[in-house]
Amino acid sequence: MTPAKLRHLKDRLTALREEILGKVPQRIEPNRKDDAEVGGDEDEQPLNEMLQSIASNRNRNESAVLLKVDKALRKIAQKPDEYGLCEECGDDLAEARLSAMPFAELCLECQAKRDGSRGPRTRRNLYDFR
Ligand SMILES: [Zn+2]
């Protein structure tokens, strides 16, 4: 991942975070709301689409997304090398996936695996990813 791309995704995450915080009717830093006003930059559209799809889930996922956004931002700040890698298998996340969900933690494959097994999580051997 190039520094420019990383910064770009970080901006998206920050904007997403502000949007979510701005929409949540809680006592979370009410003064931040003004900062959430996204200008007319080129990312507004995809961001809005993403937020609409989040909103269509009746906001119930917002706090979960917010946690992931915070986590991703922390990772960018502390371990930028690990951002964009699957937390399960360590592969690069697909660019399209990151661009749609800059807070994604898993690659599609691992996400599918995790979603598929609702039972007790059986973690496979670390080297058993082939
Ligand atoms: Zn993976």
Residues whose N, C-alpha, C, O or C-beta is under 5 A from the ligand:
A	BS01	ZN	C86 E88 C89 G90 L106 C107 C110
